Amino acid sequence: MVLREKSDAFRAIELELSEKEDAIEEKRRQIFRISEEISRIRNEMSRHQTSLESLEKKETYAITESEEARKMLAEIDSAITAAESEILGGTTRPFC
């Protein structure tokens, strides 16, 4: 009888250990999935950061180009105004 009780107790312990091992394995799988998700998110964040930096550079370039274009237009406007003044001023001058 004692042997049977010890055998039953041993089987119960084995069953409990098996259940705990299964639970541990499931936790390992969950940790792996979480680790994979973290890695995916980090990669995505890195791509977004690179994209943001690229857009910032493009914005700076566009602002610079816009300022240069504005200066050129102002110079052209000044040249046109000067030409108009010269033309208008030239028509009112008496001929020599």
Stockholm file with secondary structure:
# STOCKHOLM 1.0

chainA/1-96         MVLREKSDAFRAIELELSEKEDAIEEKRRQIFRISEEISRIRNEMSRHQTSLESLEKKETYAITESEEARKMLAEIDSAITAAESEILGGTTRPFC
#=GR chainA/1-96 SS CHHHHHHHHHHHHHHHHHHHHHHHHHHHHHHHHHHHHHHHHHHHHHHHHHHHHHHHHHHHHHHHHHHHHHHHHHHHHHHHHHHHHHHHHHHHSCCC
#=GC SS_cons        CHHHHHHHHHHHHHHHHHHHHHHHHHHHHHHHHHHHHHHHHHHHHHHHHHHHHHHHHHHHHHHHHHHHHHHHHHHHHHHHHHHHHHHHHHHHSCCC
//
